[in-house]
């Protein structure tokens, strides 16, 4: 099993443990059509309570990657419970965690597990939570559809042009010496402008990419520690808005950027996803490779539910719908991948 597959398995296990302990700028507000509520069925086959007259509000914020799923479920929920006001925002996992752990929102969307520092903030503010893994994403490395120089890049190639030692490189060719030093297989690179548009530090997608990037360099963390390589180069166009990233990547022939798989799928006519070689050959992101973990940049997606909020009927009903067969269908519609087994997630929610 590759190191990345092990990481995915470890993250899923940690999610279940954390749940038992309890202890990326677009805003979407779902419409509220006037229809009658209908019974729902959880993925475990259990019927949930219906309440056509349910009222209240639900505030959700965090990952722009997870936002399309939460917004899709919110739209479905409002069709069933029009008296509940739902707000879904996607400023980034980090910004969402700050709101969640300070008690300002009911649910935090996250494209990575909350950091220890974020969980400590929750504890300081008396916020207990349920951590639920809801889907799998393939972090997609993008370039322009006009880029005919690359179809696959090794993680060492990505490090050569995106790692902290590449600060100031304005063309691919600037990275040739570093690429040769670390054994990047696709060097020498062309003398072409290197334009990077990608998530900023507030994004969970940024954090995950840093882990993948550093882990993929020969020597991994030891190499990174020796050379002070703890992040990506800061001199690029950073945005929390995935649509802005798509615009930037599409606008330059030899561009680079990275977003969640769903945003790539929605823009295949403008950008292309590069296959990634993490030591076991080139693998492109697809529903199949993300589901089976062979795509090396696969990762779990989360929602965090405030336990106090979960006691409110409208919040409980929303999460019930999220984890029902109806709600899970939104994952398919948005282009992400369902978990192979929802039993741990359902158990964590039911045992809250």
Beta strands, then each sheet from edge to edge (+ up, - down):
strand 1: 27-29
strand 2: 56-62
strand 3: 84-89
strand 4: 107-110
strand 5: 129-138
strand 6: 140-144
strand 7: 152-154
strand 8: 197-198
strand 9: 237-238
strand 10: 257-259
strand 11: 271-273
strand 12: 275-277
strand 13: 282-283
strand 14: 298-306
sheet 1: 1+ 3- 2- 4- 14+ 5-
sheet 2: 10+ 6- 11+
sheet 3: 7+ 12+ 13-
sheet 4: 8+ 9+
end
